[in-house]
Amino acid sequence: MGNKYMRRGIWFILVGIAFNIHGYYLMKGDQFKYGWAIVIGTIAFGFGFLQVIYSLIRKMDRKAILKDRSETEE
């Protein structure tokens, strides 16, 4: 399932979604602590998204380096 950045990113995205859902659930009950859950969820989701993007950039860069090395060997 990809490298460690991809796995970590997907986990952070799932945790972020869970915290946001929990925050909206708390908001319906008019509890005052829903803001922290939404803030943590948004930060976790954003960090996970950046991790997934970084994983894809690393994959493309690695392929380009390997292709470049194979061309120089020939």
N, C-alpha and C positions, 0 to 999 in steps of 0.2 A: 504494500500500500504506500509506496513512496519512501522518502527518506524521513529522518527524524523531524525535520521542520514541517513537513506535510502532516505527519501524525499529530505533532504538537499543535499545529494550527487548527486542525479539525477539532481536536479536543477543546481548545479555547473557544472556538466558534460555538460548539455545543453547550459549553458552560455559560457563555454569554447569552445565548438564547434562553437557557433555563433561568438565569437570573432575571432577565427581562420579563419573562412570563410570570415569574414569582413576584416581581415588582408590580406588574399590572394587576395581579391577583390581590396583592395587599392594598393597592389603590382603590379597588372596588369596596373594600371593607373600611375605608377611611382611616386606615392606620397611618401613623406619621412616619414610619420607617421605610416606606416604599421607595423613597428617593435614592437611598443608598444602594438598594438592590438594582435599580435601573442604571445608576452610574457604574457600578461594578460590572453589570452585564454588558453595557455599551463599551467599556474599556476592554473587557475580555474579548468581545466579538471583534473589535477593531484590531487588537493585537493578533488574534487568530487569523484574521484576514491578511494582515501584513506577513505573517509567517507562511501562509499558503502562497502568496505572491512571491516571497523571497525564495521559496522552494522551487517554484516554476522558473524563476530567473536563474537560479543555480543550475537547474537541469539544462536549460538552453545554453548557458555559458560553458558547461562541461562538454556538451555535444560539440560546440564550436571549437573548443580546445582540442578535443580528441580528433576532430576532422582536420584541424590545422596540423597536428602532429603527424597524422597519417600521410598528409600531402608532402610534408618535409622529408619523410623517410623514403619516399619513392624517388 
